[in-house]
Amino acid sequence: MVVKRSEAVADAAISLLVERGMRGLTHRAVDEAAGLPPGSTSNLARTRAALLELALSRLTELEERALAPAYRELPPEHADLPGQLAEAVLTQLGDRRRTLARYELALEATRRPELRTIYDEAGRRFRDPAAAILAAAGSRDPERHAWQLVAFSEGLMFDAIAGAGKEPTLDDLRQAFGDMLRGMLA
């Protein structure tokens, strides 16, 4: 499989964000990590902002692909919504690199309005399907509940990755989502 140069650069940028944090992300470091000639990253993403945007776009694409099964719409009578959501969180925890890179970019987006706009749009690409699923499950306020569901999921992931929490099992997560959904959809 041939990887496009933009994907190679973005993937290298994501890896650098995980390994070195925001300070370790430079055009030169991306060239080295991607195995590209010096200046290749600068030709593709001239500014740091452009490099961050490229990394965030690629990260969103990878997360959408990984989470697609969790966003499948099943008839409510057949859906195991707590199980679907638990699997989605375990998918994210299974590739902590993506989640850690997203945390780095989220923090940077608080300081860069141009990145904030892209970050917020990426968030909508996950919240909108969640709202549709919750509406099908009987939510009286699917937009608000989708926001709460995503925030709850993020909290679970942050606690498992960076907090002092334990590593959740599928059953732990299924129960947590079941508890939340019972209150939300009552």
C-alpha positions in Angstrom: 0.0 0.0 0.0 1.4 3.4 -1.0 1.1 6.0 1.7 0.5 9.6 0.5 3.2 12.0 1.6 0.6 14.1 3.5 -0.4 11.0 5.5 3.2 10.1 6.2 3.9 13.6 7.5 0.7 13.7 9.6 1.3 10.2 11.0 4.8 11.2 12.0 3.5 14.4 13.6 1.0 12.4 15.6 3.8 10.1 16.8 5.9 13.0 17.8 3.1 14.6 19.7 2.8 11.4 21.7 6.5 10.8 22.2 7.7 14.4 22.8 4.7 16.6 23.3 3.9 19.8 21.6 7.5 21.2 22.0 9.0 18.2 20.2 6.8 18.8 17.1 9.0 20.6 14.6 9.2 20.4 10.8 12.7 19.0 11.0 11.6 16.3 13.5 8.7 15.3 11.3 11.0 15.0 8.3 13.3 12.7 10.3 10.5 10.6 11.8 8.8 10.2 8.4 12.1 9.3 6.8 11.8 12.2 4.4 14.4 14.6 3.0 14.9 17.8 4.9 12.4 20.4 4.0 9.7 18.0 2.9 7.4 18.8 5.8 7.9 22.6 5.2 6.9 22.1 1.6 3.7 20.5 2.6 2.8 22.5 5.7 4.6 25.8 5.6 3.7 27.0 9.1 3.4 25.3 12.5 -0.3 26.1 12.4 -0.6 24.2 9.0 1.3 21.3 10.5 -1.0 21.2 13.5 -4.1 21.4 11.2 -2.7 18.5 9.1 -2.1 16.3 12.2 -5.6 17.1 13.6 -7.3 16.3 10.3 -5.5 13.0 10.0 -6.2 12.2 13.6 -9.9 12.8 13.1 -9.9 10.6 10.1 -8.2 7.8 12.0 -10.6 8.1 14.9 -13.6 8.2 12.7 -12.5 5.0 11.0 -11.8 3.3 14.3 -15.1 4.3 15.9 -17.3 3.7 12.9 -18.6 0.4 14.4 -19.7 2.2 17.6 -21.8 4.7 15.5 -23.7 2.1 13.6 -27.4 2.6 14.0 -29.3 -0.4 15.2 -33.1 -0.6 15.8 -33.6 0.3 19.5 -35.1 -3.1 20.3 -31.9 -4.8 19.1 -29.4 -2.3 20.3 -27.0 -2.9 23.1 -26.2 0.8 23.4 -24.2 0.4 26.6 -22.1 -2.3 25.0 -21.6 -0.2 21.8 -20.4 2.7 23.9 -18.2 0.5 26.0 -16.6 -1.0 22.9 -16.0 2.5 21.5 -14.1 3.6 24.7 -12.1 0.4 24.7 -11.2 1.0 21.0 -9.8 4.4 22.0 -8.0 2.9 25.0 -6.6 0.2 22.7 -4.7 2.9 20.7 -3.7 5.3 23.4 -1.4 7.1 20.9 -4.4 8.6 19.1 -6.0 9.7 22.3 -2.8 11.2 23.7 -2.2 13.1 20.5 -5.7 14.4 20.6 -5.2 15.6 24.2 -2.1 17.5 23.1 -3.9 19.1 20.2 -6.9 19.9 22.4 -4.7 21.8 24.8 -3.0 23.6 21.9 -6.4 24.5 20.5 -7.1 26.5 23.6 -4.3 28.8 22.6 -4.8 28.9 18.8 -8.2 30.1 17.5 -7.5 28.7 14.0 -6.9 25.2 15.5 -9.9 25.6 17.8 -12.2 26.0 14.8 -10.9 22.8 13.3 -11.0 21.0 16.6 -14.6 22.0 17.3 -15.6 20.8 13.8 -14.0 17.5 14.4 -15.9 17.2 17.7 -19.2 17.7 15.8 -18.3 14.8 13.6 -18.6 12.6 16.7 -21.4 14.4 18.6 -23.8 14.5 15.7 -24.0 10.7 15.2 -24.2 10.3 19.0 -27.2 12.7 19.0 -28.9 10.6 16.2 -28.3 7.4 18.1 -29.6 8.9 21.4 -32.7 10.3 19.6 -33.4 6.8 18.3 -33.0 5.4 21.8 -35.6 7.8 23.1 -33.7 10.9 24.3 -35.9 13.9 24.8 -32.9 16.2 24.3 -30.5 14.4 22.0 -28.1 17.3 21.4 -27.6 18.0 25.1 -27.4 14.3 25.9 -24.8 13.7 23.1 -22.7 16.5 24.6 -23.0 14.8 28.0 -22.2 11.4 26.6 -19.1 12.5 24.8 -17.9 14.4 28.0 -18.6 11.3 30.1 -16.7 9.1 27.6 -13.7 11.6 27.5 -13.6 11.5 31.3 -13.5 7.7 31.4 -10.6 7.7 28.9 -8.7 10.5 30.6 -9.0 8.7 33.9 -7.7 5.5 32.4 -4.8 7.1 30.5 -3.7 10.0 32.6 -5.6 9.8 35.9 -5.3 7.7 38.9 -8.1 5.4 37.9 -8.0 1.7 37.1 -7.9 0.2 33.7 -11.6 -0.4 32.9 -12.9 -3.7 31.5 -15.6 -4.1 29.0 -18.0 -5.0 31.8 -17.0 -2.0 33.9 -17.6 0.3 30.9 -20.9 -1.4 29.9 -22.2 -1.0 33.5 -21.0 2.7 33.6 -22.8 3.5 30.3 -25.9 1.5 31.4 -26.1 3.6 34.6 -25.6 6.8 32.7 -28.2 6.0 30.0 -30.8 4.9 32.5 -30.7 8.3 34.1 -30.5 10.1 30.7 -33.2 8.2 29.0 -35.6 7.7 31.9 
